[in-house]
Amino acid sequence: MKQYIKNNWKKGFHWLISNIGILCFVVLSLAIFSIDDGPTIFILKNLDFIILAKSIGIPVVVSFLVLSFQNVTFVPVALVILYLFRETIKDSFSLKKLKQKNLLQMLVLIILSSLFEIEKSREWSIRFLFLLAPWYLFSVISILVMTYRKSKREEEVKKRNQIQALFALFEKHQINKNTYPVICPSCSGENLLNLGQGKSCVYCGAWLSRKEI
């Protein structure tokens, strides 16, 4: 246990600091969302929207697609990003990535819902919740499904390895349908005898005849 803590405390500390930083960025984003609109501010809000989504594990292309509901010009940009970064985006849907950001997404969801009464940032908060809530639900369902499939695969691999080990044991000891286990009455050692044959105990040398157990 001490060795485990020693090996993982740096990772845990890094995870804690990075998540605290992201939660602080959420508060900053709410401040940016509350600024009155203008040409430059509109661009800033969209950029902040995308960066915030990316920081909590939502692919950039998904953010662009959500923003495209308000501005159709984002659609071709999203398609270009989808093509250029298709492998990176595919990695975002892995079980490891989804589990890493799941707790953080829940905290951001709670924060935005709790501060929903702030009138100036409400419009952009609604837009972000429109992105985050379905994504979080998708993540939870995906984690449950992929975890179940992973456990089933591991169980199948375990069974296959056990069967292979059993066949290897049969081959090593030349076990067949005429082979029987016999307990030595002298030393209680377990031996294998063939039907109709006797032999000396491999542990103490006593002569054994077949007695099924």
C-alpha positions as CSV (number, residue, x, y, z in Angstrom):
1,M,0.0,0.0,0.0
2,K,2.8,2.4,0.9
3,Q,4.6,1.5,-2.3
4,Y,1.5,2.2,-4.3
5,I,1.0,5.6,-2.7
6,K,4.7,6.4,-3.3
7,N,4.5,5.5,-7.0
8,N,1.2,7.3,-7.7
9,W,1.2,10.5,-5.5
10,K,2.8,12.6,-8.2
11,K,0.2,11.6,-10.7
12,G,-2.6,12.3,-8.2
13,F,-1.1,15.6,-7.3
14,H,-0.8,16.6,-11.0
15,W,-4.4,15.5,-11.6
16,L,-5.6,17.6,-8.6
17,I,-3.7,20.7,-9.7
18,S,-4.8,20.5,-13.3
19,N,-8.4,20.0,-12.4
20,I,-8.4,22.9,-10.0
21,G,-6.9,25.0,-12.8
22,I,-9.6,24.0,-15.2
23,L,-12.3,24.8,-12.6
24,C,-10.8,28.2,-12.1
25,F,-10.9,28.6,-15.9
26,V,-14.7,27.8,-15.7
27,V,-15.1,30.8,-13.4
28,L,-13.1,33.0,-15.8
29,S,-15.2,31.7,-18.7
30,L,-18.4,32.8,-16.9
31,A,-16.9,36.3,-16.5
32,I,-16.1,36.4,-20.3
33,F,-19.6,35.1,-21.1
34,S,-21.1,38.0,-19.1
35,I,-19.3,40.7,-21.1
36,D,-21.5,42.7,-23.4
37,D,-21.4,41.5,-27.0
38,G,-19.3,43.2,-29.7
39,P,-17.5,41.9,-32.8
40,T,-14.3,41.2,-30.9
41,I,-16.0,40.0,-27.8
42,F,-18.1,37.6,-29.9
43,I,-15.0,36.0,-31.3
44,L,-13.5,35.8,-27.8
45,K,-16.6,34.1,-26.4
46,N,-16.6,31.5,-29.2
47,L,-12.9,30.8,-28.7
48,D,-13.4,30.6,-24.9
49,F,-16.3,28.2,-25.5
50,I,-14.2,25.9,-27.6
51,I,-11.1,26.0,-25.3
52,L,-13.3,25.3,-22.2
53,A,-14.9,22.3,-23.9
54,K,-11.6,21.0,-25.0
55,S,-10.1,21.3,-21.5
56,I,-12.9,19.0,-20.0
57,G,-12.5,16.4,-22.7
58,I,-15.0,17.4,-25.4
59,P,-13.4,17.3,-28.9
60,V,-13.1,20.6,-30.8
61,V,-15.1,19.4,-33.7
62,V,-18.0,18.6,-31.4
63,S,-17.9,22.2,-30.1
64,F,-17.8,23.6,-33.6
65,L,-20.9,21.5,-34.5
66,V,-22.8,22.8,-31.5
67,L,-21.8,26.4,-32.4
68,S,-22.9,25.8,-36.0
69,F,-26.5,25.7,-34.7
70,Q,-26.1,29.4,-34.1
71,N,-23.8,30.1,-37.0
72,V,-23.7,27.9,-40.1
73,T,-20.2,29.1,-41.0
74,F,-18.8,26.9,-38.3
75,V,-19.9,23.7,-40.2
76,P,-17.2,23.6,-42.9
77,V,-14.6,24.4,-40.3
78,A,-15.8,21.5,-38.2
79,L,-15.7,19.2,-41.1
80,V,-12.1,20.2,-42.0
81,I,-11.1,19.7,-38.3
82,L,-12.9,16.3,-38.3
83,Y,-10.8,15.2,-41.3
84,L,-7.5,16.5,-40.2
85,F,-7.7,15.3,-36.6
86,R,-9.7,12.1,-37.1
87,E,-7.3,9.9,-35.2
88,T,-7.0,12.3,-32.3
89,I,-10.8,12.7,-32.2
90,K,-11.1,8.9,-32.2
91,D,-8.8,8.7,-29.2
92,S,-11.2,11.0,-27.3
93,F,-13.8,8.3,-27.4
94,S,-11.6,5.7,-25.8
95,L,-12.5,4.3,-22.3
96,K,-9.4,5.8,-20.7
97,K,-10.0,9.3,-22.0
98,L,-13.7,9.2,-21.1
99,K,-13.0,8.1,-17.5
100,Q,-10.3,10.7,-17.0
101,K,-12.6,13.6,-17.7
102,N,-15.9,12.2,-16.4
103,L,-15.7,13.6,-12.8
104,L,-14.5,16.9,-14.1
105,Q,-17.4,17.2,-16.5
106,M,-19.8,16.4,-13.7
107,L,-18.2,19.2,-11.5
108,V,-18.4,21.7,-14.4
109,L,-22.0,20.7,-15.0
110,I,-22.9,21.3,-11.3
111,I,-21.0,24.7,-11.3
112,L,-22.8,26.0,-14.4
113,S,-26.2,24.8,-13.1
114,S,-25.6,26.5,-9.7
115,L,-24.6,29.8,-11.3
116,F,-27.4,29.7,-13.8
117,E,-29.0,32.7,-12.1
118,I,-26.3,35.1,-13.3
119,E,-28.2,36.9,-16.0
120,K,-25.4,38.3,-18.0
121,S,-23.7,35.0,-18.6
122,R,-27.0,33.0,-18.8
123,E,-27.2,32.9,-22.6
124,W,-23.7,31.4,-23.1
125,S,-24.1,29.2,-20.1
126,I,-27.2,27.7,-21.8
127,R,-25.2,27.1,-25.0
128,F,-22.4,25.4,-23.1
129,L,-24.9,23.3,-21.1
130,F,-26.5,22.3,-24.4
131,L,-23.1,20.9,-25.3
132,L,-22.0,19.5,-22.0
133,A,-25.2,17.8,-20.7
134,P,-25.6,15.5,-23.7
135,W,-21.9,14.8,-23.9
136,Y,-21.8,13.9,-20.2
137,L,-24.8,11.5,-20.6
138,F,-23.1,10.0,-23.7
139,S,-19.8,9.6,-21.7
140,V,-21.5,7.8,-18.8
141,I,-23.4,5.4,-21.1
142,S,-20.2,4.8,-23.1
143,I,-18.2,4.1,-20.0
144,L,-20.7,1.6,-18.7
145,V,-21.0,-0.2,-22.1
146,M,-17.2,-0.3,-22.7
147,T,-16.5,-1.4,-19.1
148,Y,-19.0,-4.3,-19.5
149,R,-17.5,-5.3,-22.8
150,K,-13.9,-5.1,-21.4
151,S,-14.9,-7.3,-18.5
152,K,-16.5,-9.8,-20.8
153,R,-13.3,-9.9,-23.0
154,E,-11.1,-10.3,-20.0
155,E,-13.3,-13.1,-18.7
156,E,-13.2,-14.9,-22.1
157,V,-9.4,-14.5,-22.2
158,K,-9.1,-15.9,-18.7
159,K,-11.3,-18.9,-19.6
160,R,-9.2,-19.5,-22.8
161,N,-6.0,-19.4,-20.8
162,Q,-7.4,-21.8,-18.2
163,I,-8.4,-24.2,-20.9
164,Q,-5.0,-24.0,-22.6
165,A,-3.3,-24.5,-19.2
166,L,-5.5,-27.6,-18.6
167,F,-4.7,-29.1,-21.9
168,A,-1.0,-28.4,-21.3
169,L,-1.3,-30.2,-17.9
170,F,-3.0,-33.2,-19.6
171,E,-0.2,-33.4,-22.2
172,K,2.5,-33.0,-19.6
173,H,1.2,-35.9,-17.5
174,Q,-0.2,-37.9,-20.4
175,I,-3.7,-37.8,-18.9
176,N,-6.4,-39.5,-21.0
177,K,-9.8,-41.0,-20.4
178,N,-8.2,-44.1,-18.7
179,T,-6.2,-42.0,-16.3
180,Y,-7.3,-41.8,-12.6
181,P,-6.1,-39.9,-9.6
182,V,-4.9,-42.0,-6.7
183,I,-4.0,-40.9,-3.1
184,C,-1.0,-42.7,-1.6
185,P,-2.1,-44.3,1.7
186,S,1.4,-44.0,3.0
187,C,2.3,-40.3,2.4
188,S,-1.1,-38.9,1.1
189,G,0.6,-37.8,-2.1
190,E,-1.5,-37.6,-5.3
191,N,-0.6,-39.8,-8.2
192,L,-2.0,-40.6,-11.6
193,L,-2.6,-44.2,-12.6
194,N,-3.8,-45.7,-15.8
195,L,-6.7,-48.2,-15.8
196,G,-5.6,-51.7,-14.9
197,Q,-2.1,-50.7,-14.0
198,G,-0.2,-50.1,-10.8
199,K,3.0,-48.2,-10.1
200,S,5.2,-46.9,-7.3
201,C,4.3,-43.6,-5.6
202,V,6.4,-40.8,-7.0
203,Y,6.8,-39.4,-3.5
204,C,7.5,-42.3,-1.1
205,G,7.9,-45.3,-3.5
206,A,5.0,-47.3,-2.0
207,W,3.2,-49.6,-4.5
208,L,-0.2,-48.3,-5.6
209,S,-3.1,-49.9,-7.2
210,R,-6.0,-47.9,-8.7
211,K,-8.5,-46.4,-6.2
212,E,-10.7,-43.7,-7.5
213,I,-11.2,-40.5,-5.4
